[in-house]
Amino acid sequence: MKDNLLKLRNRIANTDVLFIGMLLAISGTFLFSLKPILIKQAYALSVSSEQLITLRMFIAAPFYIAVFIFMWRRNPERHAAIKRRIPAITALGILGYFIASYLDLLGLNYITAQLERVVLFCFPTIVVLLSKFLLKKPLPKNIWLLLGMSYSGILIIFGHDLMTLGSNVTFGVSLVFISAFAFAFYVIYSKPLMSETGSQAFTSIAMLAASTAIAIWSIWSVPKGGLMVSVEAYFLATLLAIFCTFIPSLLIAAAIQRIGPEFTSIVGTCGPVITSVLAVLLLGEAFTMYHFIGLLLVSSAIGMMLITDRAKNK
């Protein structure tokens, strides 16, 4: 009788952990998916990419300082690893949260929020290919099918937008694809460092390094008084910094801790769909059969790849 009660209690506990983890992952994915919508709205207020990335990081930086101080005090056993890895984390932070983010922001000047999310969402396929060539990891057996599906989906939406929005779409897609490539490098080389330092401490240091680099860069890129924007623009930058950067990064980290990176990534496959719905409702972007087929191909391909990878690593 006691054994049956214990099994039932463990089953309920595991169900609660799964439910909470899934809820955290969905919430984080939703907030990340809102990012291109807010960026587009800021551009409508004549805010430049340089102004927006600077405001976003300045507003987010104090929150990451607080998280780092908390994690530093909570995990004294990681101090040596953190000190040893600061140069590498700094370089990765500048690559992932400054260079990749800035290229993504630039790209959104020329393409729709839907196309940006679909292109950026393909970074897991880039991670797989780079892992093969840089780390000598074997490719999944069905990788070429998945690559064909995902990039066919991108080309379908790209072709539609190219015909309706003009040749600038090509430049915008190129910028976002380079951004995805840079972020893929960040993902590949950040995993072992996160295991040493802890994901939250790693993310905080990376974000603060990017913020410092942006602060120095903004001296030359943002004209004097360039951060004096409208109240509406400050409001959007604050939403972008807190609700589309800081909070979702913590939610995703918490989800990974509870249900693992594989389940969290699989939940994340709904991200482009969420962005499409928001783009249609809030920005008035078109949603055609081309967008439906493209989204279906990309989301299915990434989902299949993540499920296959999870099964292989069991």
C-alpha positions in Angstrom: 0.0 0.0 0.0 2.8 2.4 0.9 4.7 1.6 -2.3 1.6 2.3 -4.4 1.1 5.6 -2.6 4.8 6.5 -3.1 4.5 5.7 -6.8 1.4 7.8 -7.1 3.0 10.7 -5.3 6.1 10.5 -7.6 3.9 10.3 -10.7 2.0 13.4 -9.6 5.2 15.3 -8.8 6.7 14.4 -12.2 3.5 15.6 -13.9 3.7 18.9 -12.0 7.3 19.4 -13.0 6.4 18.6 -16.7 3.4 21.0 -16.6 5.4 23.8 -15.0 8.3 23.3 -17.4 6.0 23.3 -20.4 4.3 26.4 -19.2 7.6 28.2 -18.7 8.8 27.2 -22.1 5.6 28.3 -23.8 5.7 31.6 -21.9 9.3 32.2 -22.9 8.7 31.3 -26.5 5.7 33.7 -26.7 7.7 36.6 -25.3 10.6 35.9 -27.6 8.2 35.7 -30.5 6.9 39.2 -29.7 10.3 40.8 -30.2 10.1 41.4 -34.0 6.6 42.9 -33.5 7.8 45.5 -31.0 10.9 46.3 -33.2 8.6 46.9 -36.2 6.4 49.2 -34.1 9.5 51.1 -32.9 10.7 51.6 -36.5 7.3 53.0 -37.3 8.2 55.8 -34.7 11.4 56.5 -36.7 13.7 54.9 -34.2 16.9 53.6 -35.9 18.4 50.1 -35.3 21.4 51.8 -33.6 19.1 53.7 -31.2 17.0 50.6 -30.4 19.8 48.2 -29.7 21.5 50.7 -27.4 18.3 51.5 -25.5 17.4 47.9 -25.2 20.7 46.8 -23.7 21.0 49.9 -21.4 17.6 49.1 -19.9 18.2 45.3 -19.6 21.8 45.6 -18.2 20.8 46.4 -14.6 18.6 43.4 -14.4 21.4 41.1 -15.5 23.8 42.7 -13.0 21.3 41.8 -10.3 21.0 38.2 -11.5 24.8 37.9 -11.7 25.3 39.2 -8.2 22.6 36.8 -6.9 24.1 33.8 -8.7 27.6 34.7 -7.6 26.6 34.8 -3.9 24.5 31.6 -4.3 27.2 29.5 -6.0 30.6 30.2 -4.5 31.9 26.8 -5.8 31.6 28.2 -9.4 33.7 31.3 -8.7 37.0 29.8 -10.1 35.3 28.5 -13.3 33.5 31.9 -13.9 36.8 33.9 -13.5 38.6 31.5 -15.8 35.9 31.6 -18.5 35.2 35.4 -18.5 37.2 36.1 -21.6 35.5 33.4 -23.6 32.1 34.3 -22.4 32.8 38.0 -23.2 33.7 37.1 -26.8 30.6 34.9 -27.2 28.3 37.5 -25.6 29.5 40.2 -28.1 29.0 37.7 -31.0 25.5 36.5 -29.9 23.9 39.5 -28.3 25.6 42.4 -30.1 26.6 41.4 -33.6 23.9 38.8 -34.2 21.2 41.1 -32.6 22.3 44.1 -34.5 22.2 42.3 -37.8 18.8 41.0 -37.0 17.6 44.5 -36.2 19.0 45.8 -39.5 17.3 43.0 -41.4 13.9 43.9 -40.0 14.1 47.3 -41.8 13.7 45.4 -45.1 11.6 42.3 -44.4 8.4 41.3 -42.6 8.4 40.1 -39.0 7.1 36.7 -40.3 10.0 36.2 -42.8 12.5 37.4 -40.2 11.3 34.8 -37.6 11.3 32.0 -40.1 14.9 32.7 -41.3 16.2 33.2 -37.8 14.4 30.1 -36.6 16.5 27.9 -38.9 19.6 28.4 -36.8 19.3 24.9 -35.3 20.0 23.5 -38.8 23.1 25.7 -39.0 24.1 24.4 -35.6 23.9 20.8 -36.8 26.0 21.6 -39.9 28.6 23.6 -38.0 28.9 20.9 -35.4 29.7 18.5 -38.2 32.5 20.6 -39.6 33.9 22.2 -36.5 33.3 19.5 -33.8 33.3 16.4 -36.1 29.9 15.4 -34.8 27.9 13.0 -37.1 25.0 14.3 -39.1 21.5 13.0 -38.4 20.5 10.4 -41.0 17.6 12.5 -42.3 19.4 15.8 -42.2 19.2 16.5 -46.0 15.5 15.9 -46.0 15.1 18.3 -43.1 17.4 20.9 -44.6 15.4 20.6 -47.9 12.1 21.1 -46.0 13.2 24.0 -43.9 15.0 26.0 -46.6 12.2 25.3 -49.1 9.8 26.9 -46.6 12.0 29.9 -46.3 12.3 30.2 -50.1 8.5 30.0 -50.5 7.9 33.0 -48.2 10.9 34.8 -49.5 9.6 34.4 -53.1 6.2 35.8 -52.1 7.7 38.8 -50.2 10.2 39.5 -53.0 7.4 39.8 -55.5 5.3 42.0 -53.3 7.8 44.1 -51.3 10.7 44.5 -53.8 14.4 43.7 -54.1 15.3 45.0 -50.6 13.9 41.8 -49.3 17.1 40.0 -50.5 19.3 42.3 -48.5 17.2 41.9 -45.4 17.1 38.1 -45.6 20.9 38.1 -46.0 21.4 40.2 -42.9 19.1 37.9 -40.8 20.7 34.8 -42.2 24.2 36.1 -41.2 22.7 36.9 -37.8 21.4 33.3 -37.5 24.9 32.0 -38.5 26.5 34.1 -35.8 24.0 33.0 -33.2 24.7 29.3 -34.2 28.3 29.9 -33.4 27.3 31.3 -30.0 25.1 28.3 -29.3 27.8 25.7 -30.2 30.5 27.2 -28.1 28.3 28.3 -25.2 27.1 24.9 -24.2 30.3 23.6 -22.5 30.8 27.0 -20.8 27.3 27.0 -19.4 27.9 23.6 -17.8 30.9 25.0 -16.0 29.5 28.4 -14.9 25.8 27.8 -14.8 23.3 29.1 -17.4 22.1 32.1 -15.6 25.6 33.4 -14.7 26.8 32.7 -18.2 23.9 34.6 -19.8 24.3 37.5 -17.4 28.0 37.9 -18.2 27.4 37.5 -21.9 24.6 40.1 -21.8 26.8 42.6 -19.8 29.7 42.1 -22.2 27.4 42.9 -25.1 26.0 45.9 -23.3 29.5 47.2 -22.6 30.5 46.7 -26.3 27.3 48.5 -27.4 27.9 51.4 -25.0 31.4 51.9 -26.6 30.1 51.4 -30.1 27.2 53.8 -29.6 29.6 56.7 -29.0 30.4 56.7 -32.7 27.2 55.2 -34.1 24.5 57.2 -32.3 24.6 61.0 -32.8 24.7 63.2 -29.7 21.3 63.4 -28.2 20.2 60.4 -30.3 18.8 58.6 -27.3 16.4 61.3 -26.7 13.4 59.6 -28.3 9.7 59.9 -27.8 7.9 58.5 -24.7 6.3 55.8 -27.0 9.7 54.7 -28.2 11.1 54.5 -24.7 8.1 52.4 -23.7 8.6 50.0 -26.6 12.4 49.8 -25.8 11.5 49.0 -22.2 9.1 46.3 -23.2 11.7 44.9 -25.6 14.4 44.9 -22.9 12.4 43.4 -20.1 9.6 41.3 -21.6 11.4 40.2 -24.8 15.0 39.9 -23.5 15.4 39.6 -19.7 12.3 37.7 -18.6 12.1 35.1 -21.4 15.8 34.3 -21.0 15.1 33.4 -17.4 11.9 31.5 -18.3 13.7 29.4 -20.9 16.6 28.7 -18.5 14.1 27.6 -15.9 12.3 25.4 -18.4 15.5 23.8 -19.4 16.2 23.0 -15.8 12.9 21.3 -15.4 12.2 19.5 -18.7 15.6 19.6 -20.4 16.8 21.4 -23.5 15.2 19.0 -26.0 11.7 19.4 -24.7 12.2 23.1 -24.4 13.4 23.4 -28.0 10.5 21.3 -29.3 8.1 23.7 -27.6 10.0 26.5 -29.2 9.0 25.3 -32.7 5.7 27.1 -32.2 7.6 30.4 -32.2 7.3 31.4 -35.9 3.6 30.6 -35.8 3.1 32.9 -32.8 5.0 35.6 -34.6 2.9 35.2 -37.7 -0.4 35.5 -35.7 0.9 38.6 -33.9 2.2 40.1 -37.1 -1.2 39.7 -38.8 -3.2 41.0 -35.8 -0.9 43.8 -34.7 1.1 44.9 -37.8 -1.5 44.1 -40.5 1.0 41.9 -42.4 -0.5 39.6 -45.0 -0.8 35.9 -44.4 -1.2 33.9 -47.5 -1.1 30.3 -48.6 2.6 30.8 -49.2 3.1 31.8 -45.6 1.1 28.8 -44.4 3.1 26.3 -46.5 6.4 27.9 -45.6 5.7 28.0 -41.9 4.5 24.4 -42.0 7.6 23.2 -43.7 10.1 25.1 -41.5 8.3 24.2 -38.2 7.9 20.6 -39.1 11.5 20.2 -40.2 12.9 21.8 -37.0 10.5 19.8 -34.9 11.5 16.5 -36.5 15.2 17.3 -36.2 14.8 18.1 -32.5 12.7 15.0 -31.8 15.2 12.9 -33.7 18.1 14.4 -31.7 16.3 13.8 -28.4 15.6 10.2 -29.2 19.3 9.7 -30.2 20.5 11.1 -26.9 18.2 9.1 -24.7 
